[in-house]
Amino acid sequence: MAIRVEYLVRETGNNLRRNLALTIPAVLTVAVSLALFGVSLLLSGGADRFTQQWRGGIEFIIFMNPDATQDQIDLIQNAVSTSPEVKRWKFFDKQMAFDEFRELFKDKPDLVNSVTPEILPPSYRVVPQNPDADAVTALAAQFENQPGVKQVRKATDVIKDVESLTRYIKIGLWVTSIVLFAVSLLLILNTIFTAMTARRREIEVMKLVGATNWFIRVPFMLEGLIQGVSGAIVAVIATGVFNSQVFPRIQKLEILKDFRVDSGQLWVTDIKLIIIGCVIGVAGSLWGVSRYLDV
């Protein structure tokens, strides 16, 4: 028996309208669970971006003044290269600093276009022999007041605390999301089961006149899909608000100015939320109709 589009639209709309009191909680639960999951993905992306310039064991960075003289740059290089406390180091000239700046802010082309390599400071990325926080702090302090040095940024306890806090928050959000995913499935299942129970006699007549299980099943599955997608759309809006409102406040702290996600990561997160919303909606409704029809 062929399924007509107008039949699907009519039956799905009727089901949603009749079960509005159950549909709204299902949509909201899907939205909350997906929003928490989306926030955890954004936090993960922000933490990755935050630690990007500290990868490879770098414990502190010596930023030179943009107008530092060659003698001042050579003086710091000589001190870094001859220090027995330095395991290895790497010099980033202005062009390399610009390339890194362009990568970090690739989602903000207007900002990148307003900057030239000449205004960015060269820097030394230093890996100490002793990774102990106190030893790193003491070594970094030797360079803080040297001529031509603008700032020494250290990857010590603050960075480690931020990473640890982010990890615990992500775990908490994941656990909460999983629980709410399960609740969402049950709510959608209950909504579909209630709708089918209300139409028990109609379904029996449809089966007697030759309607296939899929003919009966599809409108209810579409109802679940709409619930899942609706919740996902709300979650996408919520994660967008989180990205635009919360991350800028985090970045006001100088040490956390690189804690952010670019537009590409945000789009990937949104796509994942929509896909998961579809899966939850279809899975919950398919489970419901399969149980009722004994298929």
NUSE-857454 format. One record per residue: x negated, y, z negated of N, C-alpha, C in turn; residue number from 1; residue in three letters. Coordinates in steps of 0.2 Angstrom, whole numbers. Example, Ala and Ser with C-alpha at 12.3 -4.5 7.8 and 13.67 -1.06 7.14 Angstrom:
     nu     nv     nw    cau    cav    caw     cu     cv     cw  drenkol  vexfi
    -66    -28    -39    -62    -22    -39    -66    -16    -39        1    ALA
    -64    -11    -35    -68     -5    -36    -64      0    -39        2    SER
***
This chain:
     nu     nv     nw    cau    cav    caw     cu     cv     cw  drenkol  vexfi
     -4     -6      0      0      0      0     -4      6      0        1    MET
     -4     10      5     -8     16      6     -6     22      1        2    ALA
    -11     25     -2    -10     31     -7    -10     37     -3        3    ILE
     -5     41     -4     -5     48      0     -7     53     -5        4    ARG
    -10     58     -2    -13     64     -6     -8     67    -11        5    VAL
     -2     68     -8      4     72    -11      6     67    -17        6    GLU
      6     61    -16      8     56    -22      3     57    -28        7    TYR
     -4     57    -26     -9     58    -31     -8     64    -35        8    LEU
     -8     70    -31     -7     76    -34     -1     77    -39        9    VAL
      5     74    -36     11     75    -40     10     70    -47       10    ARG
      8     64    -46      8     60    -52      2     62    -57       11    GLU
     -3     64    -54     -8     67    -59     -6     73    -62       12    THR
     -3     77    -59     -1     83    -62      5     82    -67       13    GLY
      9     77    -66     14     75    -71     11     72    -77       14    ASN
      6     68    -76      3     65    -82      0     70    -86       15    ASN
     -4     74    -83     -7     80    -87     -2     84    -91       16    LEU
      3     86    -88      8     90    -91     12     86    -97       17    ARG
     13     80    -96     17     76   -101     12     75   -107       18    ARG
      6     74   -106      1     73   -111     -3     78   -113       19    ASN
     -1     85   -112     -5     90   -114     -8     90   -121       20    LEU
     -4     88   -125     -6     88   -132    -12     83   -133       21    ALA
    -13     78   -129    -18     74   -130    -24     76   -125       22    LEU
    -22     79   -119    -27     81   -114    -32     86   -117       23    THR
    -29     91   -120    -33     97   -123    -38     95   -128       24    ILE
    -37     90   -133    -42     88   -137    -47     84   -134       25    PRO
    -45     80   -129    -50     76   -125    -55     80   -121       26    ALA
    -52     86   -118    -56     90   -114    -61     94   -119       27    VAL
    -59     96   -125    -63    100   -129    -68     95   -132       28    LEU
    -67     89   -133    -72     85   -136    -77     83   -131       29    THR
    -75     82   -125    -80     81   -119    -84     88   -119       30    VAL
    -81     93   -119    -85    100   -118    -90    100   -124       31    ALA
    -88     99   -130    -93    100   -136    -99     95   -135       32    VAL
    -97     89   -134   -102     84   -133   -107     85   -128       33    SER
   -105     87   -122   -109     89   -116   -113     96   -118       34    LEU
   -110    100   -121   -113    107   -123   -119    105   -127       35    ALA
   -118    101   -132   -124     99   -137   -129     96   -133       36    LEU
   -127     91   -128   -132     88   -124   -136     93   -120       37    PHE
   -132     97   -117   -135    102   -113   -140    107   -116       38    GLY
   -138    109   -122   -143    113   -127   -149    109   -128       39    VAL
   -149    103   -130   -155     99   -131   -159     98   -125       40    SER
   -156     98   -119   -161     98   -113   -164    105   -112       41    LEU
   -160    110   -113   -163    117   -113   -169    118   -118       42    LEU
   -168    116   -124   -173    116   -129   -179    112   -127       43    LEU
   -178    106   -124   -184    102   -122   -188    106   -116       44    SER
   -184    109   -112   -187    113   -106   -191    119   -109       45    GLY
   -188    122   -114   -191    128   -117   -197    126   -121       46    GLY
   -197    121   -124   -203    118   -128   -209    116   -123       47    ALA
   -207    113   -117   -212    112   -112   -215    118   -110       48    ASP
   -211    123   -108   -214    129   -106   -218    133   -111       49    ARG
   -216    133   -117   -219    136   -123   -226    133   -124       50    PHE
   -227    126   -123   -234    123   -124   -238    122   -117       51    THR
   -235    125   -112   -239    124   -105   -246    127   -106       52    GLN
   -247    133   -108   -253    136   -108   -258    133   -113       53    GLN
   -255    129   -118   -259    126   -123   -261    119   -122       54    TRP
   -259    116   -116   -260    109   -114   -268    108   -113       55    ARG
   -270    102   -114   -277    100   -113   -281    101   -119       56    GLY
   -278    102   -125   -282    102   -131   -284    109   -133       57    GLY
   -282    114   -129   -284    121   -130   -281    123   -137       58    ILE
   -285    126   -141   -283    128   -148   -283    136   -149       59    GLU
   -286    139   -145   -285    147   -145   -288    150   -138       60    PHE
   -285    156   -137   -286    159   -131   -289    166   -132       61    ILE
   -294    168   -130   -297    175   -131   -295    179   -125       62    ILE
   -291    184   -126   -289    188   -120   -293    194   -120       63    PHE
   -296    196   -115   -300    202   -114   -296    207   -112       64    MET
   -298    214   -113   -295    219   -110   -295    219   -103       65    ASN
   -289    221    -99   -290    222    -92   -295    226    -89       66    PRO
   -297    231    -93   -303    235    -91   -309    234    -94       67    ASP
   -310    228    -97   -316    226   -100   -322    226    -95       68    ALA
   -328    228    -97   -333    228    -92   -336    221    -91       69    THR
   -340    221    -86   -343    214    -85   -348    212    -91       70    GLN
   -352    217    -94   -356    216    -99   -352    213   -105       71    ASP
   -346    216   -106   -342    213   -112   -340    206   -111       72    GLN
   -338    205   -104   -336    198   -103   -341    193   -103       73    ILE
   -347    195   -101   -353    191   -101   -355    190   -109       74    ASP
   -354    195   -113   -356    194   -120   -352    189   -123       75    LEU
   -345    189   -122   -341    184   -125   -342    177   -122       76    ILE
   -344    177   -115   -345    170   -112   -351    167   -115       77    GLN
   -356    171   -117   -362    169   -120   -361    166   -127       78    ASN
   -357    170   -130   -355    168   -137   -352    161   -137       79    ALA
   -347    160   -132   -343    154   -132   -347    148   -130       80    VAL
   -351    149   -125   -355    144   -122   -361    142   -126       81    SER
   -363    146   -131   -369    144   -135   -367    142   -142       82    THR
   -360    143   -144   -358    141   -150   -358    133   -151       83    SER
   -361    131   -156   -360    123   -157   -354    121   -160       84    PRO
   -349    126   -162   -343    124   -164   -338    123   -158       85    GLU
   -340    125   -152   -335    125   -146   -337    118   -142       86    VAL
   -331    114   -141   -332    108   -138   -332    109   -130       87    LYS
   -328    113   -128   -327    115   -121   -323    122   -120       88    ARG
   -324    125   -114   -321    131   -113   -320    132   -106       89    TRP
   -315    137   -104   -314    138    -97   -312    145    -96       90    LYS
   -315    149    -91   -314    156    -90   -308    157    -85       91    PHE
   -303    161    -87   -298    162    -82   -299    170    -80       92    PHE
   -301    171    -74   -302    177    -71   -295    180    -70       93    ASP
   -295    187    -67   -288    190    -66   -284    186    -61       94    LYS
   -287    184    -56   -283    180    -51   -280    174    -54       95    GLN
   -284    170    -58   -281    164    -61   -276    166    -66       96    MET
   -276    172    -70   -271    174    -74   -265    176    -71       97    ALA
   -266    179    -65   -260    181    -61   -256    174    -58       98    PHE
   -260    169    -56   -257    163    -54   -253    160    -59       99    ASP
   -256    160    -65   -252    157    -71   -246    161    -73      100    GLU
   -247    168    -72   -241    172    -74   -236    171    -68      101    PHE
   -237    170    -62   -233    169    -57   -229    162    -58      102    ARG
   -232    157    -61   -229    151    -62   -225    151    -68      103    GLU
   -227    155    -73   -223    155    -79   -216    159    -78      104    LEU
   -217    164    -73   -211    168    -72   -208    167    -65      105    PHE
   -209    161    -62   -207    160    -55   -199    161    -54      106    LYS
   -195    161    -60   -188    162    -59   -186    170    -60      107    ASP
   -191    174    -60   -190    181    -61   -195    184    -55      108    LYS
   -193    184    -49   -197    186    -44   -198    194    -44      109    PRO
   -193    198    -46   -194    205    -47   -200    207    -52      110    ASP
   -200    203    -57   -205    204    -62   -212    202    -59      111    LEU
   -212    197    -56   -219    195    -52   -221    200    -47      112    VAL
   -216    202    -43   -218    207    -38   -220    214    -41      113    ASN
   -219    215    -47   -221    221    -50   -228    221    -54      114    SER
   -231    215    -53   -237    214    -57   -242    213    -52      115    VAL
   -248    215    -53   -254    214    -49   -260    211    -53      116    THR
   -264    207    -50   -269    204    -54   -274    209    -58      117    PRO
   -274    215    -55   -279    220    -58   -277    222    -65      118    GLU
   -270    221    -67   -268    223    -73   -267    218    -78      119    ILE
   -269    212    -76   -269    206    -81   -276    205    -84      120    LEU
   -276    203    -90   -282    202    -94   -285    195    -92      121    PRO
   -292    195    -91   -295    189    -90   -295    185    -97      122    PRO
   -297    179    -98   -296    176   -104   -301    170   -104      123    SER
   -303    167   -110   -306    161   -111   -302    156   -115      124    TYR
   -301    150   -112   -297    145   -115   -302    140   -119      125    ARG
   -302    140   -126   -307    137   -130   -304    131   -133      126    VAL
   -308    125   -133   -307    119   -137   -312    118   -142      127    VAL
   -311    119   -148   -316    118   -154   -318    111   -155      128    PRO
   -324    110   -158   -326    104   -159   -322    101   -165      129    GLN
   -320    105   -170   -316    103   -175   -309    105   -174      130    ASN
   -304    101   -173   -297    103   -172   -293    105   -179      131    PRO
   -296    105   -184   -293    107   -191   -291    114   -190      132    ASP
   -285    115   -193   -282    122   -192   -286    128   -195      133    ALA
   -289    126   -201   -294    131   -204   -300    132   -200      134    ASP
   -303    127   -198   -309    128   -194   -307    132   -187      135    ALA
   -302    130   -184   -300    134   -178   -299    142   -180      136    VAL
   -295    143   -185   -294    150   -187   -301    154   -189      137    THR
   -305    150   -192   -312    153   -194   -316    155   -187      138    ALA
   -316    150   -183   -319    151   -176   -316    156   -172      139    LEU
   -310    157   -172   -306    162   -168   -307    169   -171      140    ALA
   -308    169   -177   -309    176   -180   -316    179   -178      141    ALA
   -321    175   -176   -327    177   -174   -327    181   -168      142    GLN
   -321    180   -164   -321    184   -158   -316    190   -158      143    PHE
   -312    190   -163   -306    195   -164   -308    202   -163      144    GLU
   -314    204   -166   -316    211   -166   -322    212   -161      145    ASN
   -323    208   -157   -329    209   -152   -327    214   -147      146    GLN
   -332    218   -144   -330    223   -139   -327    220   -133      147    PRO
   -322    223   -131   -318    221   -125   -313    216   -126      148    GLY
   -312    213   -132   -307    208   -134   -301    211   -135      149    VAL
   -295    210   -132   -289    213   -134   -285    209   -139      150    LYS
   -285    202   -138   -281    198   -143   -284    191   -143      151    GLN
   -284    187   -149   -285    180   -149   -279    177   -151      152    VAL
   -276    173   -147   -270    169   -149   -272    162   -151      153    ARG
   -269    159   -156   -271    153   -159   -265    148   -159      154    LYS
   -267    142   -157   -261    137   -157   -262    133   -163      155    ALA
   -260    135   -169   -261    132   -175   -255    130   -178      156    THR
   -254    131   -184   -248    128   -188   -241    131   -185      157    ASP
   -241    137   -183   -235    140   -180   -232    136   -174      158    VAL
   -237    134   -169   -235    130   -164   -233    123   -166      159    ILE
   -236    120   -170   -235    114   -172   -228    113   -176      160    LYS
   -227    119   -180   -220    119   -183   -214    120   -178      161    ASP
   -216    124   -173   -210    125   -168   -209    118   -164      162    VAL
   -214    115   -162   -213    109   -159   -210    103   -163      163    GLU
   -212    103   -170   -208     98   -174   -201    100   -175      164    SER
   -200    107   -176   -193    109   -177   -189    107   -171      165    LEU
   -191    109   -165   -188    107   -159   -186    100   -158      166    THR
   -191     96   -160   -190     89   -159   -184     86   -164      167    ARG
   -184     89   -170   -179     87   -175   -172     89   -173      168    TYR
   -172     95   -170   -166     98   -168   -163     94   -162      169    ILE
   -168     92   -157   -166     88   -151   -163     81   -153      170    LYS
   -166     78   -158   -164     72   -161   -157     72   -164      171    ILE
   -156     78   -168   -149     79   -171   -144     80   -166      172    GLY
   -146     84   -160   -141     85   -155   -139     79   -151      173    LEU
   -144     75   -150   -143     69   -146   -139     64   -150      174    TRP
   -140     63   -156   -136     59   -160   -129     61   -161      175    VAL
   -128     68   -162   -121     70   -162   -118     70   -155      176    THR
   -121     71   -150   -119     70   -143   -116     63   -142      177    SER
   -120     58   -144   -118     51   -142   -112     49   -146      178    ILE
   -111     52   -152   -105     50   -156    -99     53   -153      179    VAL
   -100     60   -151    -95     63   -148    -93     60   -141      180    LEU
    -98     58   -137    -97     54   -131    -92     48   -132      181    PHE
    -93     45   -137    -89     39   -139    -82     41   -141      182    ALA
    -82     47   -145    -75     49   -146    -71     52   -140      183    VAL
    -75     55   -135    -72     57   -129    -69     51   -125      184    SER
    -73     46   -125    -70     40   -121    -64     37   -125      185    LEU
    -64     37   -131    -58     34   -135    -52     39   -134      186    LEU
    -53     46   -134    -48     50   -133    -45     50   -126      187    LEU
    -49     49   -121    -47     48   -114    -43     42   -113      188    ILE
    -46     37   -116    -43     30   -116    -36     31   -119      189    LEU
    -35     34   -125    -29     35   -128    -24     39   -124      190    ASN
    -26     44   -121    -22     48   -117    -19     44   -111      191    THR
    -23     40   -108    -21     36   -102    -16     31   -104      192    ILE
    -18     27   -110    -14     22   -113     -7     25   -114      193    PHE
     -7     31   -117      0     34   -119      4     36   -113      194    THR
      0     38   -108      4     40   -102      7     33    -98      195    ALA
      3     28    -98      5     22    -95     11     19    -99      196    MET
     11     19   -106     16     17   -110     22     20   -109      197    THR
     22     27   -108     28     31   -107     31     29   -100      198    ALA
     27     26    -95     30     25    -89     30     17    -88      199    ARG
     30     13    -93     30      6    -93     35      3    -88      200    ARG
     41      5    -89     47      3    -84     45      5    -77      201    ARG
     43     11    -76     42     13    -69     36      9    -66      202    GLU
     31      7    -70     25      3    -67     28     -4    -66      203    ILE
     32     -7    -70     34    -13    -69     38    -14    -62      204    GLU
     42     -9    -61     46     -9    -55     42     -8    -49      205    VAL
     36     -4    -49     32     -3    -44     28     -9    -42      206    MET
     26    -13    -47     23    -19    -46     28    -25    -43      207    LYS
     34    -24    -45     39    -29    -42     40    -28    -35      208    LEU
     39    -21    -33     41    -20    -26     34    -20    -21      209    VAL
     29    -23    -25     23    -24    -21     17    -19    -22      210    GLY
     18    -14    -26     12    -10    -27      6    -13    -30      211    ALA
      0    -12    -28     -6    -15    -30     -8    -12    -37      212    THR
    -13    -15    -40    -15    -12    -46    -19     -5    -45      213    ASN
    -23     -5    -39    -26      1    -38    -22      7    -36      214    TRP
    -16      5    -33    -11     10    -31     -8     13    -38      215    PHE
     -8      9    -43     -5     12    -50    -11     15    -53      216    ILE
    -17     12    -53    -23     14    -57    -25     21    -55      217    ARG
    -26     23    -48    -29     29    -46    -27     35    -49      218    VAL
    -20     37    -49    -18     43    -52    -20     44    -59      219    PRO
    -20     38    -63    -23     39    -70    -30     40    -70      220    PHE
    -34     37    -66    -41     38    -66    -43     45    -64      221    MET
    -39     48    -59    -40     55    -57    -38     59    -63      222    LEU
    -33     57    -67    -32     61    -73    -38     61    -78      223    GLU
    -41     56    -79    -47     55    -83    -53     59    -80      224    GLY
    -53     59    -74    -59     62    -70    -58     70    -71      225    LEU
    -52     72    -71    -50     79    -72    -52     82    -79      226    ILE
    -50     77    -83    -52     79    -90    -60     79    -91      227    GLN
    -63     74    -89    -71     74    -89    -74     80    -86      228    GLY
    -72     82    -80    -75     88    -76    -73     94    -80      229    VAL
    -67     95    -82    -65    101    -86    -69    102    -92      230    SER
    -70     97    -95    -75     97   -101    -82     99    -99      231    GLY
    -84     96    -94    -91     98    -91    -92    105    -89      232    ALA
    -86    108    -86    -87    115    -84    -87    119    -90      233    ILE
    -83    118    -95    -84    122   -101    -91    121   -104      234    VAL
    -94    115   -104   -100    114   -107   -106    118   -103      235    ALA
   -105    118    -96   -109    122    -92   -109    130    -94      236    VAL
   -103    132    -95   -103    139    -97   -106    140   -103      237    ILE
   -105    136   -108   -108    136   -115   -116    136   -115      238    ALA
   -118    132   -111   -126    131   -110   -128    138   -107      239    THR
   -125    140   -102   -127    146    -99   -127    152   -104      240    GLY
   -122    153   -108   -122    158   -113   -128    157   -118      241    VAL
   -129    151   -120   -134    149   -124   -141    151   -121      242    PHE
   -142    150   -115   -148    152   -112   -149    159   -111      243    ASN
   -144    163   -110   -144    170   -109   -144    174   -115      244    SER
   -141    171   -121   -140    175   -127   -145    173   -132      245    GLN
   -147    166   -133   -151    164   -138   -158    164   -137      246    VAL
   -160    162   -131   -167    162   -129   -171    169   -129      247    PHE
   -167    174   -127   -170    181   -127   -172    183   -134      248    PRO
   -168    181   -139   -169    182   -146   -175    179   -149      249    ARG
   -176    172   -146   -181    168   -148   -188    172   -146      250    ILE
   -187    174   -139   -193    177   -136   -196    183   -139      251    GLN
   -191    187   -143   -193    193   -146   -199    192   -151      252    LYS
   -200    186   -154   -206    184   -157   -212    183   -153      253    LEU
   -217    187   -154   -223    187   -149   -226    180   -148      254    GLU
   -226    176   -153   -229    169   -152   -224    164   -148      255    ILE
   -218    166   -148   -213    162   -144   -211    165   -138      256    LEU
   -214    170   -135   -212    174   -129   -212    169   -123      257    LYS
   -215    163   -123   -215    159   -117   -209    153   -118      258    ASP
   -205    154   -124   -200    149   -125   -194    150   -121      259    PHE
   -194    147   -115   -188    149   -111   -188    143   -105      260    ARG
   -182    143   -102   -182    139    -96   -181    143    -90      261    VAL
   -183    141    -84   -181    144    -78   -175    142    -75      262    ASP
   -173    146    -70   -166    145    -67   -166    138    -64      263    SER
   -171    135    -61   -171    128    -58   -169    123    -64      264    GLY
   -172    124    -69   -171    119    -75   -164    120    -77      265    GLN
   -161    126    -77   -154    127    -79   -149    124    -74      266    LEU
   -151    124    -68   -147    121    -63   -147    114    -63      267    TRP
   -153    111    -65   -153    103    -65   -149    101    -71      268    VAL
   -149    105    -77   -145    104    -83   -138    104    -81      269    THR
   -136    109    -78   -129    109    -76   -126    103    -72      270    ASP
   -130    101    -67   -129     96    -63   -128     89    -67      271    ILE
   -133     88    -72   -132     83    -76   -126     83    -80      272    LYS
   -124     88    -82   -118     89    -87   -112     87    -82      273    LEU
   -111     90    -76   -106     88    -72   -105     81    -71      274    ILE
   -111     78    -69   -111     70    -67   -109     66    -74      275    ILE
   -112     68    -79   -110     64    -85   -102     65    -87      276    ILE
   -100     71    -86    -93     72    -87    -88     68    -83      277    GLY
    -90     67    -76    -87     63    -72    -87     56    -74      278    CYS
    -93     54    -76    -94     47    -78    -89     45    -84      279    VAL
    -89     50    -89    -85     49    -95    -78     49    -93      280    ILE
    -76     53    -89    -68     53    -87    -66     47    -84      281    GLY
    -70     45    -79    -68     39    -75    -69     33    -79      282    VAL
    -74     32    -83    -75     26    -87    -70     26    -92      283    ALA
    -68     31    -96    -62     31   -101    -56     29    -98      284    GLY
    -54     32    -92    -48     31    -89    -48     24    -86      285    SER
    -53     21    -83    -53     15    -80    -53      9    -85      286    LEU
    -56     11    -91    -55      6    -97    -48      6    -99      287    TRP
    -44     12    -99    -37     12   -101    -33      8    -97      288    GLY
    -33      9    -90    -29      6    -85    -30     -1    -85      289    VAL
    -37     -3    -85    -38    -10    -85    -36    -14    -90      290    SER
    -36    -11    -96    -33    -15   -102    -26    -16   -102      291    ARG
    -22    -10    -99    -15    -11    -99    -13    -15    -93      292    TYR
    -16    -15    -88    -14    -19    -82    -17    -26    -82      293    LEU
    -21    -28    -87    -24    -34    -88    -28    -36    -82      294    ASP
    -32    -32    -79    -36    -33    -73    -43    -34    -75      295    VAL
***
